[in-house]
Amino acid sequence: MSSIRTIFFDAVIIGGGGAGLRAGLQLAQGGLKSAVVSKVFPTRSHTVSAQGGITAAIASDDPNDDWRWHMYDTVKGSDYLGDQDAIEYMCRVGPQAVDELEHMGLPFSRTESGRIY
C-alpha cells in the first residue's frame, strides 16, 4: 500500500504562465518555499500563446514614446473606467519589466536592427 506524501509550502501559485512563474521566482528569492502548479508545460502557457504580447513604452522605434502616452492611451481605451493608479504603475514600470524579462532570457520579436518592437 502506497502512502500519500505531504509537502508543505509557504505559497502555492496556480498557473505557470508569465505572471505565475514571475511570482514564484520573487517568492523564492525572498526565501519562501513556493510551488507553481500548471496544467500545461510553461512553454505551452497562455502567456506564450497570447497573440497581443505585452505592451510597454520602450521607445524602440519612436524616440518620443513615453510611459505617460501609454498611460493616457490605456486610460482612454478603458473608457476611463480602469483603475488609474494601477494603470499609472503598470505603464511607469513596464519598460523596466521588459528589460528584466529580456535579461532573464525571454525571447522578444525584434526589428532588423535588433531592437525589441
C-alpha positions, 0 to 999 in steps of 0.5 A: 500500500502506497502512502500519500506524501505531504509537502508543505509550502509557504505559497502555492501559485496556480498557473505557470504562465508569465505572471505565475512563474514571475511570482514564484521566482520573487517568492523564492528569492525572498526565501519562501518555499513556493510551488507553481502548479500548471496544467500545461508545460510553461512553454505551452502557457497562455502567456506564450500563446497570447497573440497581443504580447505585452505592451510597454513604452520602450521607445524602440522605434519612436524616440518620443514614446513615453510611459505617460502616452501609454498611460493616457492611451490605456486610460482612454481605451478603458473608457476611463473606467480602469483603475488609474493608479494601477494603470499609472504603475503598470505603464511607469514600470513596464519598460523596466519589466521588459528589460528584466524579462529580456535579461532573464532570457525571454525571447522578444520579436525584434526589428532588423536592427535588433531592437525589441518592437 
